[in-house]
Amino acid sequence: MSDTKERLVPIGERIKQARKELDISQTELAERADISVPYLSKIEMGKSDFGVSVLIRISEALQISTDKLLRPDIPETTIIAADDLSKVLDGCTPMEKASIIETAKNMRKAFAEAKKNKI
């Protein structure tokens, strides 16, 4: 397998996983990203190279950072968010912490539902 192919397969798999987490079809993602379904299929299988503009359109359609698609092993964005959340929770009572975490989970769920329903 070529170096390019070795890099494309995992990216394609992450795109597919993110699409499935949103519970949208290839057709819907292709429409949102303004690419053809066969092209998206080849990208998800790691069989087609693609440019930055396509990557950006796919990431925007999935509402996910390009970092997560390209290099999820680089923790910068996750660490920053975790640090911010840690600061918010610092000094809270256990009940307050549980409430904030539950609220965040509910918001995440609502965002996913809104994306699914295109609200």
N, C-alpha and C positions, 0 to 999 in steps of 0.2 A: 504494500500500500504506500502510495506517495505521501510525502510530508503534508502536502495540501489536503489530500483526502483524509489523512489522520486527524487534521484539524477541523475539517468540515463535518465529519460524522457526528462528533459530540455536540457541535453547535446545532446541527439539524435535530438531534435528539432533544436538546434543551428547548428548541423552538416548539417541537411537537408536544413535549411535556407541558410547557406553559400554555399552549393552545388547549390541551385537554383539561388542564386545571381550570380554565375559563369556561370549559364545556362548550366550545364552539367548533364547528366543522372546518375542514380545510377550505371549503368554499367561502365560508364567512370570513375567515382570516385573509384569504386571498383578496376578497372584495375590499376589506378594510385596508389592506396594504397596497392595493392597486397593482396586483400581480396576478398572473394566471394560476389556476389550480394545478396544472401539470408542473409549472415552475416551482410552486410551493412544495409540491410533493417531492420533487427532486432535491430541493433544499433540505427538507426534513430527513431525507434518506442519505444526505451527505454526498449526493451525486452531481450537484451543480454548485459551482462557485457563484458568488454574488457580490455586488459592490456595496459600498457604505450606504448609499441612498436606499437600497433595498433593505439593508439591515435596520436602518433607522425607521423606515415605514413599518417593518414587521414589529420592531420593539414598541413603537407607538401604538400599533394596533393591539398588541398584547398588553400594553400598559406595564411594561417591564423594562428595566434598565438594560442597555446594550452590554454593560458590564456582566450582568447575570447570564446573558446569552453567550458572550465571548469567553469570559474567564471567571466562572463562579468561585474558583479557588483563591481569588484575590479578594480579601475580606474588607477592604477599605470602606465601602458604602455600608455594609452590614455592621461593621464595628462602630461607625459614626452614629448610625441609628440606634444601636444598642446602648451606646454611651449616652445619647440624648434621653432615651427612655429611662436609663438608670438614674439620671439626674432628676427626672420628673418623679420617680418613685422614691428617691432618697428622702427620708424623714417622714414618709407616710406610715400610717398604722397598717397592720396586716389587712384590716377590712378595706381601707382606702386602696391599698395595692391591688387587692382582688377585684375591687370595683373598677379601677382604671384598666386593668388587664381585660376584664370582661367587656368593658366599653370598647376597647380597641379591637377585640375579636368581633364584636357585633358590627363595628364600623367596617372592618375588612370584609365581612360577609355581605354587608349592604353594598359596598363598592363593587364586589364581584357580581352581585345580583343586578346592579344598575348597568354594568358593562354588558352582562348577558342580555339584558332587556333594552340595551342602547338608550338608556335614560340620560 
